[in-house]
Amino acid sequence: MILSLTFDDKSFDVDVPDALIKDAEDFYQKMDADMDKGWQLSREWVSHPTIEQRCQVVADKILDAFNDQKEDMIILFSGYILSRIPECKKVVIDTSGDISQSQLFVDA
């Protein structure tokens, strides 16, 4: 599956193998368990993040992985988004520090 990522006027396509998404499900469930406890979304504490908010959190982690040049983590985190919202085709990641401003685009 392909997920298009955009930030700072740059776009990248990430090819996430279907097998990776399946194989990483235990890891993704652990991520969900962490977020089940609530999460800080910029200045707001969200006690029960929605799927969209969880994907925004992960989009922020993708941005960190790009900055750290960790391609394997970019693919792994992109897989999380695709596993939770399979129809997601593009993510525009906010770089101003406001996680809630990252946008997810799905097939219409």
C-alpha positions in Angstrom: 0.0 0.0 0.0 1.2 3.5 -0.7 0.8 6.4 1.7 1.7 9.9 0.5 3.2 12.1 3.1 3.5 15.9 2.8 5.2 18.4 5.1 7.2 21.6 4.6 6.1 21.7 0.9 7.8 18.3 0.3 5.9 15.1 -0.7 7.0 11.5 -0.3 5.3 8.2 -1.2 5.9 5.5 1.3 5.4 1.9 0.1 4.2 -0.2 3.0 4.2 -3.9 2.3 0.9 -5.6 3.2 2.9 -8.3 5.0 4.5 -5.7 7.2 1.1 -4.3 8.3 0.0 -7.8 9.2 3.2 -8.7 11.0 3.3 -5.4 13.0 -0.2 -5.7 14.4 1.0 -6.7 17.9 3.2 -3.6 17.9 0.3 -1.5 16.7 -1.9 -2.9 19.4 0.7 -1.8 22.0 0.7 1.7 20.5 -3.1 1.7 20.8 -2.8 0.5 24.5 -0.5 3.4 25.2 -2.9 5.8 23.6 -5.9 4.3 25.4 -4.5 6.0 28.5 -4.9 9.4 26.9 -2.5 11.6 24.9 -1.4 15.1 24.9 -2.4 16.6 21.5 -0.4 19.9 21.5 -2.0 21.9 24.3 -5.0 19.7 24.8 -5.1 16.4 26.9 -7.4 13.9 25.1 -8.4 11.1 27.5 -9.9 8.9 24.7 -8.2 9.7 21.3 -10.3 8.8 18.3 -8.8 6.8 15.4 -8.1 10.1 13.6 -6.4 11.6 16.6 -4.3 8.5 17.0 -3.2 8.7 13.4 -2.3 12.4 14.0 -0.1 11.3 16.9 1.6 8.7 14.7 2.0 11.3 11.9 4.0 13.4 14.3 6.1 10.3 15.1 6.7 9.9 11.3 7.9 13.5 11.2 10.4 12.7 14.0 11.5 9.6 12.1 12.1 11.7 9.0 14.2 14.2 11.0 16.2 11.3 12.5 16.5 9.6 9.0 14.9 6.4 10.3 13.4 5.0 7.1 12.3 1.7 8.8 10.3 3.7 11.4 8.7 5.8 8.7 7.4 2.7 7.0 6.3 1.1 10.3 4.4 4.2 11.4 2.9 4.7 8.0 1.7 1.1 8.3 -0.1 2.0 11.5 -2.1 4.7 9.8 -2.9 2.3 6.9 -3.9 -0.4 9.3 -6.3 1.8 11.2 -7.6 3.8 8.2 -7.0 1.6 5.1 -8.7 4.1 2.8 -6.2 6.8 3.8 -4.1 7.9 0.8 -2.4 11.1 2.0 -1.3 12.7 5.2 -0.3 16.3 5.5 1.8 16.6 8.6 1.8 19.8 10.5 5.3 21.0 11.4 4.3 23.9 13.7 4.0 21.7 16.7 0.2 21.3 16.7 -0.4 17.6 16.2 -4.1 18.2 15.8 -3.5 20.2 12.6 -2.2 17.2 10.6 -4.7 16.2 8.0 -5.6 12.7 6.8 -7.1 12.4 3.3 -9.1 9.3 2.3 -10.5 8.0 -1.0 -13.9 9.5 -1.7 
